[in-house]
Structures are given as structure tokens and as C-alpha cells.
Amino acid sequence: MGYHLAKALLKSEHEVFIIERSSLKSETIREELGSLVIVGDGCEEAVLKEAGTSRADVFIAATGADEDNLVACQIAKHRFQVPRTISIINNPNNEKLFVELGIDVCVSSTDIILSHIEEELPAHSLIHFMAIRGSNREVVGIRIPPDAAVVGRVLGDVPIPEDSLISFILKKDGTLMVPDSEAVLGSGDEVVAITTADGEEALREALTGAA
Amino acid sequence: MGCGRVGSTIATALWKEGHQVVVLDANPESLRRLPTELQKEAIVGDGTLEEHLRNGGIENTDAFVAVSTGDTANILAGQMAKHVFQVPKVVCRIDDTARYEIYTELGLTAVSSTQMVSDLISQAVYS
């Protein structure tokens, strides 16, 4: 993942430096991207120092092991004062702890893949688009099924739970609709809303519950 | 967490003192180092996973010791025990001396076997 990330960042004209444990992989990186890689364990202070971590604006840990990503980010932050540390999280349960431990941004690969898969499943009713950092809120999309009680009714008549806010409605025909109380809901419309982990089930029920 | 030579020695000593000890190790073979009574209570699992720690009874424990040979796994498990489960006493083995210093500064109680063995050998040389 780190290699493809580096390639994308280079393309958008960022200065990138890579730490890679495997000498075989780093040889490939060197051949393809040039001399911007050192071989070593990114969880070791000496390796981070050699890589010039103290000059970095952003440090990204993208290994497949959460414990290594955590330690690399913590050392980058506390020894080299990197202003922004980003960790890939393989086990979504670790996100809360990593944030508490001072990692600035956590990107959960499992959650991202899951949301894409949810989107492709024909019978889905709720998709998690993203979590809003620094709050317990999330952006979700809810598709209204044909048998829902709300089909043909106006939004003002739908009991939206208190902790949820409807942001916009993507009509089945692809047009965007502002969610005022007069907006009529139809089968196949996608309602995009901000809600909480606790509130999402009530919101889903309000919009998709059968007549 | 971790049932190598260090983990099994600590677990056995604590158990002999009368403490209730649950040992967690990813490799079932490692648990053979324990006395049979402790093997019965031991759990095969990954100490960096919340659910495995929960299975081991971490929510009611007085102390958590992470002494696997993986520094970063010990550091993650130790911080999880401290911050997620609020275990009153957490001790981590961190062999890399630079990392040992960093995490000691960050408030984790750590022991570096590299540092300790080096110190003892130096002392022996000079004595």
C-alpha cells in the first residue's frame, strides 16, 4: 500500500521519502521511483532519524501491522515532532485507542473497503460514507426501498431522530434535492444524513420501515 | 501476554505466590512451558486484540504484563490495557533501548532486557 500511496503523492508533487523493511521491495521502489527509499524498520528511532523524519510535515504509517503503525507514529510525533501523523488501521477496533494516544488521523482500510462493498450490494439500506473527525458523528447514505412507509410522503412528516440531520437527497433520477419539509420522498431515493453510531438504527428505521 | 522463557517464568513465580494468573500466547506450543495447572487456565490468542484480552479476563485484573518478544506488540497491548481497560498496573517489555526511553517518558512502565543484561555484564566486567 505504501508504494502506491507514495506514487500518488509524488504525482501530486509532494516530496516523499519511504522507509521499507524488505530490501527486495526497496530495490523495486528505487528502480521505479528513484533514490527516495531507505531499508530499515520504521519503528526504530535510528532509522527514522536517518530518513530525515524531523523535516517531515506529515508521517504516514501504512504497514499491515497495527502495532508497528502505532509505534512508528508515536516515535515520529514524540521524538521528531512531526506535526501530523497518519496511521492506516487494519483492525477497526483500534481507531479509538490510536486517536486517544495522539495519532492525528486514522484511516481504517477495513471500513473503507466495507463501505464500497455495502454500496455494491443490491439490498443495502445504509452505507457508512465517513466518520467526522473529532466527533462521534458519521455521514451515512440510506436508500429508500419500494415498500417503505415514507414513499410518497413529505420529509416534514417523517419522524427524523433528534441526533440526525438530513443533508441532501439524491433522487432516483440523479437530481439533487434540498431536504426541506416539503420534499417528497420516493422509492430508490438516497438520503444522505449526518447521524451518530447510536442514532443510525433509528434513522434507518424511520426512512426504510415498511408501511 | 507472551509465554516464552520470560513470560512462563514470571507466570509460574506469581502463581506459586498464590496469585491467579492467566497466560495468553498466540502459539499453543509455547504454553507447554507452564505447569499443568496454569496450562489449564491459559489462552491461545493475540494480546493486541481487545476481544482476546477480554477473553483472558482483563476487565477484572489487577495487573497486566506484556513480555512477548515483539516490542511493538507489547507496546500496543500495554497501552490498550492501560487506556481501554484501565488496568491499575501495566508493565511492558521493550527490548530496543531507544524505544524503551521514549515510552518511559510517555508514562508506560517498561523493562528493557537489552539494557538490563548489558548493565549487568558491564558491572561484571568492572568488578
HADDOCK unambig.tbl for C-alpha pairs under 7 A between the chains (distance, minus, plus):
assign (segid A and resid 45 and name CA) (segid B and resid 98 and name CA) 6.46 0.50 0.50
assign (segid A and resid 67 and name CA) (segid B and resid 72 and name CA) 5.26 0.50 0.50
assign (segid A and resid 67 and name CA) (segid B and resid 73 and name CA) 5.37 0.50 0.50
assign (segid A and resid 67 and name CA) (segid B and resid 76 and name CA) 5.43 0.50 0.50
assign (segid A and resid 68 and name CA) (segid B and resid 72 and name CA) 5.73 0.50 0.50
assign (segid A and resid 71 and name CA) (segid B and resid 72 and name CA) 6.22 0.50 0.50
assign (segid A and resid 97 and name CA) (segid B and resid 80 and name CA) 6.98 0.50 0.50
assign (segid A and resid 97 and name CA) (segid B and resid 84 and name CA) 6.98 0.50 0.50
